[in-house]
Amino acid sequence: MGSVKDLEIIEGPTDDEEGIGVFEFSDRYSIFDYGEMPDEIEGKGEALCLMGVYNFKKLEEAGIKTHFIELEERDRMKFKLVNVITDEKPDEYKNMMVPLEIIYRNYLGEGSSVFRRLDKGKIEPEDLGLDGYPEVNKELDPPIIDFSTKFEKFDRYFKNLDEVKEHTGFDDEKIDLIKKKAIEVNDFINKRAEELGWIHLDGKMEVALNRDGELMLADVLGTLDEDRFEYDGFKLSKQMLRNYYRGGEWHELIEKAKEEDLPKDDWPKPPRLPEKLVDFVSDMYKAAANEWTGEEHFDVKALDELIEEDYEELKDEGLV
C-alpha cells in the first residue's frame, strides 16, 4: 500500500516463484513526504496508469524486461509480484525488489537536492561523474544517474557507488547493469518527450530481480508523478502542487517537523487546495496522458490550450 496507489495481492510470491499483484492507481497525491494530502485530483489515477502502461509496453517492445503483465482497467495494472526484503541481505539475489530508487537527471533546477548536497560537502562533483560544479538549468550531457534508498523512513542519497554496492550487496557488474537500464529508460522518455515538444527534466525508476535473478523494471515510471517535464516553460508534473505550498506556513512547519524527527502523527495537517487549482491539475493530468499515449482517453482541452487559457486565468487570480 502507498500514499497514491493501492496494492491488491492476487497470488503472493514464494522464495522461488513470482506472484501476481495489481496496482490500483488512486486520485490521491502526496508531497514533501507527508503522505496522503486532503484533496483528490479526479482522473489522476487513470492518467498515471495509462501513461505507465504505455511506457512498459514500449520498453518491452525494445527488449527491456519489466514486471508488467496487463492493463485490467483504466486505473488497474497487473504485474509480477516479488518479495520485499528490508531486514538483511538475502541468501539468493532473485525474486525480490532491489532496495534502491534510481534517479536520472537531465537538468538541475535551482532547488535541486544535488546543489544542497554539493554545498554542504556531502558529495563532490566527481561523485556524480561531473567535471566541476554544475550550472542551474543547463542540460547535462551525459545525464546524472543518482541513487537513493528505498524502504527507509525517508529517502537517503548515496555519496558514491561504493555505498550503493555496500547497501545492496551487488558487485560492479550488477550496478553497471542497473545504470545501463536507467540510461536506456531515460533515453526512451527523452525521445518521447521530444516528439511532443516537452522537455524531460528528471525522473526516477525502480528495479526488481525476477525468479531467475534477471533485472526487470518495476513499480511505474515516466509519469507526471515519477518524472518532471516542461512544456513551453510550463512545469508539467506534480511540481505545481508542491509549488502551491512551498514557502508557506504549513511547508515551513513540515520541514521543521522533519528536522526535529517528530512522528508523522504530530505533523501539522495541510490546508486544502483551491477548487479551481484542483480542477486545472485534473485536466493537466488527463491532457498529458492523451498526448503521451497518442490516444484520446479523456475529453479535455489539448495541453497547449489548457495552458494558454486556464493556466493564465489561475495566474491572474494569484493561485499559481
MOZIZI-V524207 format. One record per residue. N is the residue number from 1. PSI is psi in degrees with one decimal (* if undefined). D_CENTER is the distance of its C-alpha to the mean C-alpha in Angstrom with 2 decimals. Layout:
# MOZIZI-V524207
n:N psi:PSI d_center:D_CENTER
n:N psi:PSI d_center:D_CENTER
This chain:
# MOZIZI-V524207
n:1 psi:144.6 d_center:15.95
n:2 psi:-178.9 d_center:13.02
n:3 psi:-29.5 d_center:12.85
n:4 psi:-9.7 d_center:11.60
n:5 psi:150.9 d_center:12.65
n:6 psi:148.3 d_center:15.86
n:7 psi:127.1 d_center:17.05
n:8 psi:123.4 d_center:20.50
n:9 psi:112.5 d_center:22.19
n:10 psi:-43.0 d_center:24.67
n:11 psi:118.7 d_center:25.88
n:12 psi:148.7 d_center:24.99
n:13 psi:152.8 d_center:24.62
n:14 psi:-171.8 d_center:27.58
n:15 psi:-33.1 d_center:28.00
n:16 psi:-15.8 d_center:28.61
n:17 psi:139.9 d_center:27.23
n:18 psi:150.3 d_center:23.86
n:19 psi:-163.8 d_center:23.67
n:20 psi:130.4 d_center:22.20
n:21 psi:164.8 d_center:19.59
n:22 psi:126.3 d_center:18.32
n:23 psi:128.1 d_center:15.11
n:24 psi:114.1 d_center:16.25
n:25 psi:121.1 d_center:13.69
n:26 psi:175.6 d_center:15.16
n:27 psi:10.3 d_center:15.63
n:28 psi:164.8 d_center:14.68
n:29 psi:159.4 d_center:12.18
n:30 psi:138.5 d_center:11.47
n:31 psi:156.8 d_center:11.60
n:32 psi:30.4 d_center:13.19
n:33 psi:12.4 d_center:12.99
n:34 psi:-34.9 d_center:15.66
n:35 psi:-153.8 d_center:14.60
n:36 psi:124.1 d_center:15.80
n:37 psi:165.7 d_center:17.08
n:38 psi:-21.7 d_center:20.48
n:39 psi:156.7 d_center:19.75
n:40 psi:146.1 d_center:18.35
n:41 psi:101.9 d_center:17.17
n:42 psi:129.8 d_center:19.35
n:43 psi:-8.7 d_center:18.00
n:44 psi:-43.8 d_center:14.30
n:45 psi:-46.6 d_center:13.93
n:46 psi:-43.0 d_center:15.96
n:47 psi:-44.9 d_center:14.26
n:48 psi:-42.2 d_center:10.76
n:49 psi:-45.6 d_center:12.78
n:50 psi:-39.1 d_center:14.94
n:51 psi:-44.3 d_center:12.42
n:52 psi:-42.1 d_center:10.78
n:53 psi:-42.5 d_center:14.41
n:54 psi:-45.7 d_center:15.56
n:55 psi:-45.4 d_center:13.27
n:56 psi:-41.0 d_center:14.36
n:57 psi:-44.4 d_center:17.91
n:58 psi:-38.9 d_center:18.05
n:59 psi:-38.3 d_center:16.76
n:60 psi:-41.3 d_center:19.32
n:61 psi:-28.7 d_center:21.91
n:62 psi:4.6 d_center:21.30
n:63 psi:15.6 d_center:22.11
n:64 psi:122.9 d_center:18.77
n:65 psi:140.0 d_center:18.72
n:66 psi:170.9 d_center:16.03
n:67 psi:1.5 d_center:16.40
n:68 psi:137.1 d_center:16.67
n:69 psi:-59.5 d_center:20.14
n:70 psi:161.7 d_center:20.49
n:71 psi:116.8 d_center:19.62
n:72 psi:-50.9 d_center:21.90
n:73 psi:176.6 d_center:21.55
n:74 psi:-20.5 d_center:19.44
n:75 psi:15.4 d_center:17.16
n:76 psi:123.3 d_center:17.78
n:77 psi:123.6 d_center:16.57
n:78 psi:139.7 d_center:18.78
n:79 psi:165.6 d_center:17.71
n:80 psi:125.8 d_center:19.37
n:81 psi:130.2 d_center:19.13
n:82 psi:176.0 d_center:19.69
n:83 psi:150.0 d_center:20.70
n:84 psi:118.6 d_center:18.83
n:85 psi:118.1 d_center:21.01
n:86 psi:-16.0 d_center:20.68
n:87 psi:-36.6 d_center:24.28
n:88 psi:165.0 d_center:25.62
n:89 psi:141.0 d_center:25.25
n:90 psi:161.9 d_center:26.22
n:91 psi:-37.4 d_center:29.49
n:92 psi:134.3 d_center:27.94
n:93 psi:84.3 d_center:24.57
n:94 psi:160.1 d_center:23.85
n:95 psi:48.2 d_center:22.42
n:96 psi:153.5 d_center:19.75
n:97 psi:142.2 d_center:16.12
n:98 psi:126.8 d_center:15.72
n:99 psi:57.7 d_center:15.04
n:100 psi:148.8 d_center:12.55
n:101 psi:131.8 d_center:9.02
n:102 psi:121.6 d_center:9.54
n:103 psi:129.7 d_center:8.52
n:104 psi:129.6 d_center:10.31
n:105 psi:117.6 d_center:11.96
n:106 psi:-23.2 d_center:14.39
n:107 psi:155.1 d_center:15.50
n:108 psi:110.0 d_center:15.84
n:109 psi:168.7 d_center:16.24
n:110 psi:-36.4 d_center:18.97
n:111 psi:16.8 d_center:17.01
n:112 psi:142.1 d_center:14.87
n:113 psi:-24.7 d_center:14.94
n:114 psi:-44.9 d_center:16.58
n:115 psi:-40.0 d_center:19.59
n:116 psi:-42.2 d_center:19.94
n:117 psi:-38.9 d_center:20.07
n:118 psi:-44.8 d_center:22.47
n:119 psi:-29.0 d_center:24.63
n:120 psi:-0.7 d_center:25.00
n:121 psi:15.5 d_center:25.99
n:122 psi:-26.6 d_center:23.36
n:123 psi:162.2 d_center:22.69
n:124 psi:156.0 d_center:24.73
n:125 psi:-38.2 d_center:23.72
n:126 psi:-23.0 d_center:24.92
n:127 psi:-25.8 d_center:22.48
n:128 psi:10.8 d_center:19.76
n:129 psi:20.4 d_center:22.21
n:130 psi:149.0 d_center:23.32
n:131 psi:-26.5 d_center:27.00
n:132 psi:-171.9 d_center:26.99
n:133 psi:127.2 d_center:25.29
n:134 psi:160.0 d_center:22.75
n:135 psi:148.3 d_center:23.28
n:136 psi:132.6 d_center:21.14
n:137 psi:24.4 d_center:19.54
n:138 psi:134.7 d_center:21.26
n:139 psi:135.1 d_center:19.74
n:140 psi:128.1 d_center:19.31
n:141 psi:105.3 d_center:21.24
n:142 psi:165.1 d_center:20.25
n:143 psi:159.8 d_center:16.60
n:144 psi:133.0 d_center:15.67
n:145 psi:114.6 d_center:14.06
n:146 psi:155.0 d_center:13.19
n:147 psi:140.3 d_center:12.94
n:148 psi:170.7 d_center:12.41
n:149 psi:163.4 d_center:13.63
n:150 psi:143.8 d_center:12.43
n:151 psi:13.4 d_center:14.77
n:152 psi:167.1 d_center:16.26
n:153 psi:-47.2 d_center:16.91
n:154 psi:146.1 d_center:14.78
n:155 psi:137.9 d_center:12.57
n:156 psi:122.5 d_center:15.23
n:157 psi:147.9 d_center:15.10
n:158 psi:145.4 d_center:17.70
n:159 psi:-42.3 d_center:20.43
n:160 psi:178.1 d_center:21.18
n:161 psi:-25.2 d_center:21.13
n:162 psi:-40.3 d_center:24.10
n:163 psi:-36.6 d_center:22.14
n:164 psi:-44.8 d_center:19.43
n:165 psi:-40.8 d_center:22.39
n:166 psi:-41.3 d_center:24.06
n:167 psi:-40.4 d_center:21.14
n:168 psi:-26.0 d_center:20.59
n:169 psi:8.7 d_center:24.17
n:170 psi:153.3 d_center:23.23
n:171 psi:178.8 d_center:25.60
n:172 psi:-40.0 d_center:25.16
n:173 psi:-43.3 d_center:25.12
n:174 psi:-41.2 d_center:22.20
n:175 psi:-40.8 d_center:20.08
n:176 psi:-37.4 d_center:21.16
n:177 psi:-40.0 d_center:20.17
n:178 psi:-43.6 d_center:16.57
n:179 psi:-40.9 d_center:16.53
n:180 psi:-42.8 d_center:18.21
n:181 psi:-41.4 d_center:15.68
n:182 psi:-40.6 d_center:12.85
n:183 psi:-40.3 d_center:15.30
n:184 psi:-43.1 d_center:16.13
n:185 psi:-45.5 d_center:12.68
n:186 psi:-42.4 d_center:12.28
n:187 psi:-41.5 d_center:15.84
n:188 psi:-47.1 d_center:15.33
n:189 psi:-40.4 d_center:12.62
n:190 psi:-44.6 d_center:14.90
n:191 psi:-45.0 d_center:17.85
n:192 psi:-41.2 d_center:16.72
n:193 psi:-44.1 d_center:15.69
n:194 psi:-37.6 d_center:19.07
n:195 psi:-29.0 d_center:20.90
n:196 psi:-2.2 d_center:19.86
n:197 psi:14.6 d_center:20.61
n:198 psi:162.5 d_center:17.06
n:199 psi:128.1 d_center:15.85
n:200 psi:108.6 d_center:12.52
n:201 psi:-51.1 d_center:11.96
n:202 psi:174.9 d_center:9.02
n:203 psi:-179.3 d_center:5.62
n:204 psi:157.2 d_center:4.68
n:205 psi:165.7 d_center:6.43
n:206 psi:155.7 d_center:8.99
n:207 psi:158.3 d_center:12.63
n:208 psi:166.5 d_center:15.73
n:209 psi:128.6 d_center:19.42
n:210 psi:-173.3 d_center:21.46
n:211 psi:-17.5 d_center:24.99
n:212 psi:5.4 d_center:26.40
n:213 psi:12.4 d_center:24.15
n:214 psi:146.1 d_center:22.37
n:215 psi:139.7 d_center:18.73
n:216 psi:146.3 d_center:16.58
n:217 psi:143.0 d_center:12.94
n:218 psi:-179.8 d_center:11.59
n:219 psi:-121.1 d_center:9.39
n:220 psi:155.4 d_center:7.67
n:221 psi:162.4 d_center:6.19
n:222 psi:28.7 d_center:7.33
n:223 psi:178.1 d_center:7.11
n:224 psi:-12.2 d_center:7.66
n:225 psi:-36.3 d_center:5.16
n:226 psi:-26.8 d_center:1.95
n:227 psi:160.9 d_center:5.10
n:228 psi:132.1 d_center:8.32
n:229 psi:162.4 d_center:11.62
n:230 psi:145.3 d_center:15.22
n:231 psi:109.4 d_center:18.11
n:232 psi:42.7 d_center:21.54
n:233 psi:-8.4 d_center:20.43
n:234 psi:132.3 d_center:18.48
n:235 psi:104.6 d_center:14.98
n:236 psi:80.7 d_center:13.20
n:237 psi:-177.5 d_center:10.06
n:238 psi:5.4 d_center:10.05
n:239 psi:-30.8 d_center:11.46
n:240 psi:-37.2 d_center:14.73
n:241 psi:-38.4 d_center:14.58
n:242 psi:-43.6 d_center:14.06
n:243 psi:-31.7 d_center:16.86
n:244 psi:-39.2 d_center:19.19
n:245 psi:-25.4 d_center:19.34
n:246 psi:132.6 d_center:18.99
n:247 psi:-10.3 d_center:22.45
n:248 psi:176.7 d_center:24.01
n:249 psi:-44.2 d_center:25.95
n:250 psi:-43.5 d_center:23.41
n:251 psi:-41.3 d_center:20.70
n:252 psi:-39.2 d_center:23.46
n:253 psi:-36.8 d_center:24.52
n:254 psi:-45.9 d_center:21.07
n:255 psi:-36.5 d_center:20.86
n:256 psi:-39.9 d_center:24.44
n:257 psi:-37.9 d_center:23.76
n:258 psi:-45.0 d_center:21.14
n:259 psi:-36.8 d_center:23.73
n:260 psi:0.3 d_center:26.38
n:261 psi:41.5 d_center:24.31
n:262 psi:145.5 d_center:25.35
n:263 psi:148.8 d_center:24.44
n:264 psi:-28.9 d_center:21.91
n:265 psi:-21.5 d_center:24.86
n:266 psi:-0.2 d_center:26.45
n:267 psi:145.7 d_center:23.66
n:268 psi:146.5 d_center:24.81
n:269 psi:140.5 d_center:23.72
n:270 psi:150.3 d_center:22.01
n:271 psi:158.5 d_center:24.04
n:272 psi:159.3 d_center:23.17
n:273 psi:153.7 d_center:21.97
n:274 psi:142.0 d_center:24.72
n:275 psi:-38.1 d_center:25.16
n:276 psi:-37.1 d_center:25.20
n:277 psi:-41.3 d_center:21.76
n:278 psi:-45.4 d_center:20.38
n:279 psi:-41.0 d_center:22.19
n:280 psi:-46.0 d_center:20.94
n:281 psi:-36.8 d_center:17.21
n:282 psi:-49.0 d_center:17.99
n:283 psi:-33.7 d_center:19.72
n:284 psi:-47.9 d_center:17.04
n:285 psi:-44.0 d_center:14.48
n:286 psi:-45.8 d_center:17.45
n:287 psi:-38.9 d_center:18.76
n:288 psi:-41.6 d_center:15.57
n:289 psi:-40.9 d_center:15.45
n:290 psi:-48.4 d_center:19.15
n:291 psi:-44.2 d_center:18.91
n:292 psi:-42.1 d_center:16.07
n:293 psi:-15.2 d_center:17.88
n:294 psi:18.8 d_center:21.30
n:295 psi:147.9 d_center:22.53
n:296 psi:78.7 d_center:23.72
n:297 psi:-28.3 d_center:22.00
n:298 psi:145.4 d_center:22.52
n:299 psi:83.5 d_center:25.59
n:300 psi:168.2 d_center:24.29
n:301 psi:156.2 d_center:25.18
n:302 psi:154.7 d_center:23.86
n:303 psi:-43.2 d_center:21.08
n:304 psi:-38.5 d_center:23.62
n:305 psi:-39.9 d_center:26.07
n:306 psi:-43.2 d_center:23.63
n:307 psi:-44.3 d_center:22.85
n:308 psi:-35.1 d_center:26.52
n:309 psi:-64.3 d_center:27.98
n:310 psi:-39.5 d_center:25.89
n:311 psi:-40.3 d_center:23.74
n:312 psi:-35.4 d_center:26.98
n:313 psi:-40.6 d_center:28.57
n:314 psi:-40.3 d_center:25.92
n:315 psi:-42.7 d_center:26.54
n:316 psi:-31.4 d_center:30.26
n:317 psi:1.4 d_center:29.93
n:318 psi:23.2 d_center:27.99
n:319 psi:-12.0 d_center:24.95
n:320 psi:* d_center:22.46
